[in-house]
Amino acid sequence: MSQITQESSQASTALANEFLIFTLGREEYGIEILRVQEIRGYDAVTTFANMPEFIKGVINLRGIIVPIIDMRIKFHLGSVEYNQFTVVIILNVAQRVIGMVVDGVSDVITLNSEQIKSAPEFGSTLDSKYVTGIGTVDQRMLILVDIEKLMTRSDMDLVETIAA
């Protein structure tokens, strides 16, 4: 393997292990940075009748209608309080643009393979198929999420219905 090819391979591996870290309650989660389009403050949304509670509504983002999903509600984490730290992470998921409301964003972290452990099995009591692993940095544990698995087919069908 040539030096350039090897360096290119290492660079793409490094990019694949960069995660945007966000908080929901006291837990920290990470999603692949390559899925993130932008981060915005939480603003009012246009609501729709008969939508699941976790779909807050839509915003107009430079001419694109973007469905907004509240992750605290999606994860069944109790009451939702919007404050000055609440943000919307704009993501590209399954060839759609969606917004994900979280309590806050802390940083971008690069994790090497030794820092990522397999996701634990919780049995049938917790749906963890969207958890790709647990990242560890110093004393922090980060729940690494595959956003495409998290947004199930039925969720994406609802998003498509809203955006149409």
Beta strands, then each sheet from edge to edge (+ up, - down):
strand 1: 18-24
strand 2: 27-32
strand 3: 36-41
strand 4: 55-61
strand 5: 64-70
strand 6: 87-93
strand 7: 96-102
strand 8: 104-110
strand 9: 116-117
strand 10: 131-137
strand 11: 140-145
sheet 1: 8+ 1- 2+ 11+ 10- 9+
sheet 2: 3+ 6- 7+ 5+ 4-
end
